[in-house]
Amino acid sequence: MYRKAVLPFTLLAIVFSWQPVLADEVEIVGATAKKSGSGWTFSVTLRHADTGWDHYADLWQVVSPEGDLLGERVLLHPHVDEQPFTRSLSGVEVPEGIDEVVIRARDSVHGVSPQEFTLQLR
């Protein structure tokens, strides 16, 4: 009888322990912004279990709080052996009065991650 009661809980534990592996969406680990000339330079650090050309983190974006796209960095290849990794984008024009932006990231299988990273501009 004890075995019958434990078995469902064991199966649930196994299923939920695999959930992070199955999710496999790109994670925004961190981001910085630096004013440079008339624009901004953004450096974004991503983590993703890139497996090769069929599944990798392929883009990150800088978006205004209202949802306007200010800039995006297309990632042209997988970073299988470089995790997490940081890439920069310079010359991003941020309109006057905006003091924070949102960073979004995407992978080639799951699309845009539900995670967003809010970054204060100083």
Phi, psi and omega in degrees: 000320179301317180299320180295326180285326183280327185305312180299321179292323177295316179297318177298319179297321179294314181299312182288336176289337178274346185305313179299326180292319181288326182298302171048035175274158180293140179246132174272110184278323182186167178202149175226158177223140180221128177292130179218107183066231180269356181236192180236149172249125179250136174239125185236133178254125180242154172230132178201143180279066179304134178249353183138199186296337182278345181202103179205160174291122189239002183190146164223154185229152171250124186231143176289162177302335179275355178099006178282133178287122180259331180186158175211147178246113176277131179261115193274356180204162177290155177239059185302314185258014181227087182224135345291169180225153182238135175226150184245161176218124182252163175077022179281122179274120178248120182301148176307143177092346177270120182249004174207153177229167178244134176258131175237153180223159184221149169238163190287350180252310186270347182081206183291131179291145175292342178287135172235151182238115179272131185235123176283135177263126182230000000 
